[in-house]
Amino acid sequence: MWTVIISIITLIVGAVGGFFAGVFYLRKQMEKMQSDPDMLQKMAKQMGYNMNKQQLQKAQQMMGKQGQMMSKQGQQKFRPGGRK
């Protein structure tokens, strides 16, 4: 009985911990791509896109703006529909 309960609790804790670790890792990778154009270009090539320097700069600017918006949303309470 206790073995089943402990197993389920361990599974839930592991899933939640893994989720947050994955989110943390993904955010760090996105921050690296903002500052490293070679990494961004490599990712684009893996997805089948060939980006020139102008497109690469535009993508970095868009990622920078998106990162700023996400950090602001983390500070403010998010409300669906964009109303404040």
Phi, psi and omega per residue, in radians:
M1 nan -0.945 -3.137
W2 -1.148 -0.532 3.141
T3 -1.123 -0.715 3.127
V4 -1.157 -0.783 -3.135
I5 -1.099 -0.793 3.133
I6 -1.134 -0.677 3.118
S7 -1.090 -0.762 3.137
I8 -1.149 -0.767 3.122
I9 -1.089 -0.748 3.120
T10 -1.086 -0.720 3.121
L11 -1.092 -0.767 -3.140
I12 -1.140 -0.807 3.134
V13 -1.091 -0.708 3.112
G14 -1.134 -0.708 3.130
A15 -1.149 -0.775 3.130
V16 -1.139 -0.774 3.118
G17 -1.093 -0.723 3.114
G18 -1.134 -0.666 3.106
F19 -1.070 -0.869 -3.113
F20 -1.173 -0.608 3.065
A21 -1.127 -0.708 3.111
G22 -1.126 -0.724 3.107
V23 -1.117 -0.760 3.126
F24 -1.061 -0.808 -3.133
Y25 -1.096 -0.770 -3.130
L26 -1.107 -0.720 3.108
R27 -1.104 -0.711 3.119
K28 -1.114 -0.707 3.120
Q29 -1.126 -0.689 3.112
M30 -1.137 -0.676 3.098
E31 -1.128 -0.672 3.113
K32 -1.133 -0.680 -3.136
M33 -1.151 -0.551 3.126
Q34 -1.124 -0.647 -3.073
S35 -1.667 -0.218 -3.087
D36 -2.100 1.728 -3.103
P37 -1.112 -0.511 3.130
D38 -1.131 -0.689 3.132
M39 -1.169 -0.690 3.115
L40 -1.134 -0.729 3.136
Q41 -1.164 -0.665 3.107
K42 -1.090 -0.748 3.119
M43 -1.109 -0.727 3.137
A44 -1.099 -0.708 3.120
K45 -1.145 -0.649 3.103
Q46 -1.117 -0.531 3.121
M47 -1.522 -0.038 3.078
G48 1.673 0.232 3.140
Y49 -1.869 2.480 3.026
N50 -1.931 1.983 -3.064
M51 -1.860 2.346 3.008
N52 -1.509 3.140 -3.047
K53 -1.104 -0.661 -3.130
Q54 -1.148 -0.771 3.110
Q55 -1.129 -0.660 3.131
L56 -1.114 -0.756 3.118
Q57 -1.129 -0.716 3.128
K58 -1.115 -0.719 3.117
A59 -1.112 -0.704 3.114
Q60 -1.128 -0.707 3.118
Q61 -1.124 -0.739 3.130
M62 -1.113 -0.722 3.125
M63 -1.154 -0.640 3.112
G64 -1.136 -0.758 3.109
K65 -1.123 -0.719 -3.137
Q66 -1.136 -0.699 3.104
G67 -1.110 -0.668 3.103
Q68 -1.169 -0.703 -3.141
M69 -1.156 -0.679 -3.136
M70 -1.179 -0.634 3.126
S71 -1.221 -0.589 3.073
K72 -1.181 -0.696 3.127
Q73 -1.119 -0.589 3.111
G74 -1.167 -0.512 3.140
Q75 -1.446 -0.559 -3.125
Q76 -1.766 2.813 3.084
K77 -1.355 2.212 -3.113
F78 -1.393 2.287 3.084
R79 -2.204 2.119 3.123
P80 -1.027 2.533 3.137
G81 1.669 -0.133 3.080
G82 1.351 0.111 -3.140
R83 -1.514 2.510 -3.113
K84 -1.970 nan nan
